[in-house]
């Protein structure tokens, strides 16, 4: 008897769904569609392409990119050091490639993100409700998700030959994109100089 009751209830639910005016409208529009729009190819290729095109042209928030190039190199006076002292201290060895990799790692670090949040409200900009739903950072996402989001919006490229580091920072308006790029370069420069100063102090102690 319980099975019979369940079957009857299911039948009523199906009947109510069929009487729903919205569903009836959808079915009417679907019936009037050309057969090729109801094919598997249309379902998996054509319709997704239409929705994606609509999103990119109508709905998606515009993004702006500011680009800078950074060259990390040793001061010129290090090249005039006595050869034996340079070898002893390690200053004569080429370090531009290592310094460039260090700069890239710091730009992508959590310390850099914390600095940008304090200086220019980085997270608030990316979470702004005026940005479209699929582009903005959502409030329920974790800290690790925000680090990934930031690394997706800030692109670092290194030329292996010249060791030139290119920073491409993206924002949802021109002013913020430029500000973000400037702050990244400024703080990365401070970090590299600070690390270089500490290394020079340690090397000087060793030489003494």
C-alpha positions, 0 to 999 in steps of 0.5 A: 500500500505504501508503494501505491501511495508513493506512486500516486504522489509522484504522479501528482507531482509530475502532473503539477509540473506539466501544468506549470505555465513557465515549463509549458512556455519553455516546452513551447519554445523548444518545440519551435526550435529547428531540429539542429538546435536540439541536436547533441552538437548544439547542446554541447557546442553551439549553446555553450558558445552562444552563452560564452559569447554573450558573457564576454561581450555583454556581462563580463567586467572589463579588465585593464593591464599595466606592464613594467619591466624590471632589471636586477643587477649588481652595483657597478662598483663591485666590478672594480673590486680586487679579483681575490677579494671578489672571489673570496666574498662571492661578489664576483659570481653572476647573481642577476638570474638568481636575484630575478628569480628571488624577485619573482618569488617575493612578488607572488608571496603572501608577504607581498599580498599583505602589503598590497592589502594594507596599501591599496585594499587589494582584496576589496578591489577584486571582491567588489560587487560591481565586478561580474559574478564569475570574475570577482573574488567571492567572500566565501573563498579561502585565503589560499584561493585568494593567493591563487586568484592574485597570482592569476591576475599578476603575471610574471615573465622572465627573459632567460637571456637578459634576465629582464623581469616583466610584471603584468598587473590586472585590475578592473579599472585603469587607475587601479591596474597602474597603482597595483603595478607601481606598488609591486615594483616599488616593494619588490625593489625595496625587498631586493635592496634589503636582501642585498644589503644584508648579504653584503653585511654578512660578506663584509663580516666574513672578509674581516 
